[in-house]
Amino acid sequence: MPATVTRPAQEQIPVLHEADVIVLGGGPGGIGAAVGAARNGAKTVLLERYGFLGGMATAGHVNPWMPNHHDGKPLDTGVFQDWCKRIEALGGMKLPHRQFCPETAKLAAEQICLEAGVEILYHVMFDRPLLNGAKVDSVLMLGKSGLTAHRAKVFIDTSGDADLAARAGCPFEFGREGDGAAQPMTTNFDLANVEVKRIPDRKILQEKYEQAKAEGRIVCPRENVLYFHTVEEDRIHFNTTRVVGCKGTDTLQFSRAEIEGRRQVAQFITFLRSEISGFENARLHSMGSQIGVRETRRVKGRAYLTRKDYERGSKFPDGICRVTYPIDIHNPTGTGTEMVHLPKGDWYEIPYGCLVPQGCENLLVGGRPISVDHAVHSSMRVMPPACTVGQACGTAAALCAQRGLSPAELDGREVKRLMIAQGVNLVEGGPEASAAAPYRNDRSAAVLSA
């Protein structure tokens, strides 16, 4: 057992906010949740650990948006599309391949939140919830002025790791079935001053990468070099490091993951500059402020989706988000990635109950750690559907705050109807109606058209 110290009791903690809805975490899910709640009339506060919004899109430097489309048209036509339109208006989006500028994404996210009436509090780290029976009374946050309390009628956990839900006693799963190993983390980075036209065929690059690994000049369990073009002609984005065996919820392991990710980045830069044409004069342009985390906790909710639901393309009367992105499981312990695609033209839906955790009466969970298994998580964890799931949480939370209901008491079909009214690409009715109407064409699909 490690040594311990005792923290003196702090009797009086100032309450900085009394709100209808408090959202913990300003990533894609938190942006969707905060804007969704505020647009539906709730006094909403968004608590964020960094000095900017965007989560994995900005702090994690993850790029581009992964496609969540049906027949080339976007399924995430709510807050996420509004965010993208603002990024495009500010000159930070490159079509048609969904590359975006992370710095512009920060500006755009903050603008749409403030315009919706969201109050944002930056530079605060979650400490713990204060519970009143099965309800969260307030959350304690640690900032420059010490601990502060923030009270609301309804809370939304969009921390990415279900930190609030776990500390409130909600049951959760971690990683894959069997050994609990979670998908690996990745330090994303960009190289600038690249002569893009001289980059060799990906097959040649792959052969040189495998040779470098075999000779020990690169030590990375990733099986391939994954790169993307960016909004700048001479800049290339790499999502290719792989850190296995570290938990994103363990203080020591999370720190080790950051160091290991940057070690791999340095090796990749040396390899690319010395061996790959077009990269001879490349320089490191940027890295994520933090390592990219794919998977940690998944909260057990009132509903639960499994790989079988994915395979059959399950649809629900209270489906609040449609997903076509494939099962995409990066090997938690080494090399290899499992990719399983849905049949062409099909999708599955996430029911409202997946956002309603067991064990807490005034809490919703949005973003990636919702009530799904390891396989479905690998599909819905990407940023566009995570934002739409967050918007459903915000919509539901506003209704609950106005009516004095718990999220479990709210009819998910009403949440779906309000999501439709807000422009989200859903169809009212049960699974048969949804399957018969794959796309509502009353919102512009220009921003994310493939």
QUIWO-V360889 format. One record per backbone hydrogen bond with DSSP energy under -0.5 kcal/mol. CO is the residue of the C=O (numbers start at 1). NH is the residue of the N-H. E is the energy in kcal/mol with one decimal. If there is no record, write none. Layout:
co->CO nh->NH e->E
co->CO nh->NH e->E
//
This chain:
co->5 nh->7 e->-0.5
co->9 nh->11 e->-0.7
co->11 nh->13 e->-0.7
co->12 nh->14 e->-0.5
co->14 nh->16 e->-0.7
co->14 nh->149 e->-3.2
co->17 nh->151 e->-2.9
co->19 nh->153 e->-1.0
co->20 nh->153 e->-0.6
co->20 nh->154 e->-2.1
co->21 nh->45 e->-2.1
co->22 nh->156 e->-2.6
co->23 nh->25 e->-0.8
co->23 nh->47 e->-2.9
co->24 nh->158 e->-1.9
co->26 nh->54 e->-3.1
co->27 nh->31 e->-2.8
co->28 nh->32 e->-2.2
co->29 nh->33 e->-2.3
co->30 nh->34 e->-2.9
co->31 nh->35 e->-2.4
co->32 nh->36 e->-2.3
co->33 nh->37 e->-2.5
co->34 nh->38 e->-2.6
co->35 nh->39 e->-2.6
co->36 nh->40 e->-0.8
co->37 nh->40 e->-0.5
co->37 nh->42 e->-2.1
co->38 nh->41 e->-1.8
co->42 nh->44 e->-0.8
co->43 nh->20 e->-1.6
co->43 nh->21 e->-2.4
co->44 nh->119 e->-2.4
co->45 nh->23 e->-2.9
co->45 nh->47 e->-0.5
co->46 nh->48 e->-0.5
co->46 nh->121 e->-2.8
co->47 nh->25 e->-2.9
co->48 nh->124 e->-1.7
co->50 nh->123 e->-1.8
co->54 nh->28 e->-0.6
co->54 nh->57 e->-2.1
co->55 nh->58 e->-1.2
co->55 nh->59 e->-1.5
co->55 nh->60 e->-1.8
co->56 nh->62 e->-2.8
co->59 nh->289 e->-1.4
co->59 nh->290 e->-2.0
co->60 nh->188 e->-0.5
co->68 nh->75 e->-2.1
co->70 nh->73 e->-1.7
co->72 nh->450 e->-1.4
co->73 nh->70 e->-2.9
co->75 nh->77 e->-1.4
co->75 nh->425 e->-0.8
co->78 nh->82 e->-1.9
co->79 nh->83 e->-2.6
co->80 nh->84 e->-2.3
co->81 nh->85 e->-2.7
co->82 nh->86 e->-1.9
co->83 nh->87 e->-2.3
co->84 nh->88 e->-2.7
co->85 nh->89 e->-2.4
co->86 nh->90 e->-1.6
co->87 nh->92 e->-2.8
co->88 nh->91 e->-1.8
co->92 nh->101 e->-2.6
co->93 nh->95 e->-0.6
co->94 nh->99 e->-1.1
co->98 nh->65 e->-1.6
co->99 nh->94 e->-2.7
co->100 nh->102 e->-0.6
co->101 nh->105 e->-2.3
co->102 nh->106 e->-1.6
co->103 nh->107 e->-1.6
co->104 nh->108 e->-2.8
co->105 nh->109 e->-2.4
co->106 nh->110 e->-2.2
co->107 nh->111 e->-2.3
co->108 nh->112 e->-2.3
co->109 nh->113 e->-1.9
co->110 nh->114 e->-2.7
co->111 nh->115 e->-2.6
co->112 nh->116 e->-1.2
co->113 nh->117 e->-0.7
co->113 nh->118 e->-2.4
co->114 nh->117 e->-1.1
co->118 nh->120 e->-0.6
co->119 nh->46 e->-3.0
co->120 nh->122 e->-0.5
co->121 nh->48 e->-2.6
co->125 nh->142 e->-3.4
co->128 nh->140 e->-3.3
co->129 nh->131 e->-0.6
co->130 nh->137 e->-2.8
co->130 nh->138 e->-1.4
co->132 nh->135 e->-1.2
co->134 nh->361 e->-3.0
co->135 nh->132 e->-2.9
co->135 nh->137 e->-0.7
co->137 nh->152 e->-0.8
co->138 nh->130 e->-3.2
co->139 nh->150 e->-1.6
co->140 nh->127 e->-2.9
co->140 nh->128 e->-1.1
co->141 nh->143 e->-0.6
co->141 nh->148 e->-2.3
co->142 nh->125 e->-2.6
co->143 nh->146 e->-2.0
co->146 nh->143 e->-2.0
co->148 nh->141 e->-2.8
co->149 nh->16 e->-2.8
co->149 nh->17 e->-0.9
co->150 nh->139 e->-2.1
co->151 nh->19 e->-2.6
co->154 nh->22 e->-1.9
co->155 nh->364 e->-2.0
co->156 nh->24 e->-2.8
co->156 nh->158 e->-0.9
co->157 nh->366 e->-2.0
co->158 nh->27 e->-0.6
co->162 nh->166 e->-2.6
co->163 nh->167 e->-2.1
co->164 nh->168 e->-1.7
co->165 nh->170 e->-2.5
co->166 nh->169 e->-1.3
co->171 nh->300 e->-2.5
co->173 nh->298 e->-2.5
co->176 nh->180 e->-1.6
co->177 nh->179 e->-1.0
co->181 nh->176 e->-2.4
co->185 nh->243 e->-2.7
co->186 nh->188 e->-0.8
co->186 nh->292 e->-3.1
co->188 nh->288 e->-1.8
co->189 nh->238 e->-3.3
co->190 nh->285 e->-2.6
co->190 nh->286 e->-1.3
co->191 nh->236 e->-2.6
co->192 nh->283 e->-2.0
co->194 nh->196 e->-1.5
co->195 nh->198 e->-1.8
co->196 nh->199 e->-1.5
co->201 nh->204 e->-0.5
co->201 nh->205 e->-2.2
co->202 nh->206 e->-2.5
co->203 nh->207 e->-2.0
co->204 nh->208 e->-2.2
co->205 nh->209 e->-2.2
co->206 nh->210 e->-2.5
co->207 nh->211 e->-2.0
co->208 nh->212 e->-2.3
co->209 nh->213 e->-2.2
co->210 nh->214 e->-2.5
co->211 nh->215 e->-1.9
co->212 nh->217 e->-2.2
co->212 nh->218 e->-1.2
co->213 nh->216 e->-1.4
co->218 nh->220 e->-0.6
co->224 nh->226 e->-0.7
co->225 nh->227 e->-0.6
co->226 nh->239 e->-2.2
co->228 nh->237 e->-3.1
co->232 nh->230 e->-0.6
co->232 nh->235 e->-1.4
co->234 nh->194 e->-2.7
co->235 nh->230 e->-0.9
co->236 nh->191 e->-2.6
co->237 nh->228 e->-2.7
co->238 nh->189 e->-1.8
co->242 nh->221 e->-0.6
co->242 nh->244 e->-0.6
co->243 nh->185 e->-2.1
co->247 nh->250 e->-1.3
co->249 nh->251 e->-0.5
co->250 nh->254 e->-3.0
co->251 nh->255 e->-1.7
co->252 nh->256 e->-2.2
co->253 nh->257 e->-2.2
co->254 nh->258 e->-1.6
co->255 nh->259 e->-1.7
co->256 nh->260 e->-2.6
co->257 nh->261 e->-2.7
co->258 nh->262 e->-2.0
co->259 nh->263 e->-1.9
co->260 nh->264 e->-2.1
co->261 nh->265 e->-1.9
co->262 nh->266 e->-2.2
co->263 nh->267 e->-1.8
co->264 nh->268 e->-2.5
co->265 nh->269 e->-2.4
co->266 nh->270 e->-2.1
co->267 nh->271 e->-2.5
co->268 nh->272 e->-2.9
co->269 nh->273 e->-2.6
co->270 nh->274 e->-1.9
co->271 nh->275 e->-2.0
co->272 nh->276 e->-1.7
co->275 nh->277 e->-0.5
co->276 nh->279 e->-1.8
co->278 nh->195 e->-2.6
co->279 nh->282 e->-1.7
co->283 nh->192 e->-2.8
co->286 nh->190 e->-2.7
co->292 nh->186 e->-2.0
co->292 nh->294 e->-0.5
co->296 nh->175 e->-1.4
co->297 nh->296 e->-0.5
co->298 nh->173 e->-3.1
co->300 nh->358 e->-2.4
co->303 nh->301 e->-0.6
co->305 nh->373 e->-2.0
co->306 nh->309 e->-0.6
co->306 nh->310 e->-1.8
co->307 nh->311 e->-2.8
co->308 nh->312 e->-2.2
co->309 nh->313 e->-0.7
co->309 nh->314 e->-2.5
co->310 nh->313 e->-1.0
co->314 nh->349 e->-2.7
co->316 nh->319 e->-1.8
co->318 nh->352 e->-1.4
co->321 nh->350 e->-2.3
co->323 nh->348 e->-2.0
co->327 nh->340 e->-1.9
co->328 nh->330 e->-0.8
co->329 nh->338 e->-2.7
co->331 nh->334 e->-0.7
co->332 nh->245 e->-0.9
co->336 nh->331 e->-2.7
co->337 nh->339 e->-0.5
co->338 nh->329 e->-2.3
co->340 nh->327 e->-2.2
co->343 nh->346 e->-2.3
co->348 nh->323 e->-2.7
co->349 nh->351 e->-0.6
co->350 nh->320 e->-2.7
co->350 nh->321 e->-0.6
co->351 nh->354 e->-1.9
co->352 nh->355 e->-2.4
co->353 nh->302 e->-1.3
co->353 nh->303 e->-1.2
co->353 nh->356 e->-0.9
co->354 nh->371 e->-2.1
co->355 nh->357 e->-0.7
co->355 nh->365 e->-2.6
co->356 nh->302 e->-1.8
co->357 nh->360 e->-0.6
co->360 nh->363 e->-0.5
co->361 nh->407 e->-0.7
co->362 nh->155 e->-2.5
co->364 nh->157 e->-3.0
co->366 nh->369 e->-0.6
co->368 nh->370 e->-0.6
co->369 nh->299 e->-2.5
co->370 nh->372 e->-1.9
co->371 nh->305 e->-1.4
co->373 nh->377 e->-2.7
co->374 nh->378 e->-1.3
co->375 nh->379 e->-0.6
co->376 nh->379 e->-1.3
co->376 nh->380 e->-2.5
co->377 nh->381 e->-1.7
co->379 nh->382 e->-0.7
co->382 nh->386 e->-1.7
co->383 nh->387 e->-2.1
co->384 nh->388 e->-1.7
co->385 nh->389 e->-2.8
co->386 nh->367 e->-0.7
co->386 nh->390 e->-2.0
co->387 nh->391 e->-2.2
co->388 nh->392 e->-2.0
co->389 nh->393 e->-1.9
co->390 nh->394 e->-2.5
co->391 nh->395 e->-2.5
co->392 nh->396 e->-2.5
co->393 nh->397 e->-2.9
co->394 nh->398 e->-2.1
co->395 nh->399 e->-1.8
co->396 nh->400 e->-2.6
co->397 nh->401 e->-2.6
co->398 nh->402 e->-2.1
co->399 nh->403 e->-2.0
co->400 nh->404 e->-1.5
co->400 nh->405 e->-1.6
co->406 nh->409 e->-1.2
co->406 nh->410 e->-0.9
co->407 nh->410 e->-0.5
co->410 nh->412 e->-0.6
co->411 nh->414 e->-1.3
co->411 nh->415 e->-1.2
co->412 nh->416 e->-2.3
co->413 nh->417 e->-2.0
co->414 nh->418 e->-2.2
co->415 nh->419 e->-2.3
co->416 nh->420 e->-2.3
co->417 nh->421 e->-2.1
co->418 nh->422 e->-1.4
co->419 nh->424 e->-2.5
co->420 nh->423 e->-1.9
co->424 nh->426 e->-2.1
co->430 nh->434 e->-2.2
co->431 nh->435 e->-2.6
co->432 nh->436 e->-1.6
co->433 nh->437 e->-0.7
co->434 nh->437 e->-0.9
co->439 nh->441 e->-0.6
co->445 nh->449 e->-0.6
co->446 nh->449 e->-0.6
//
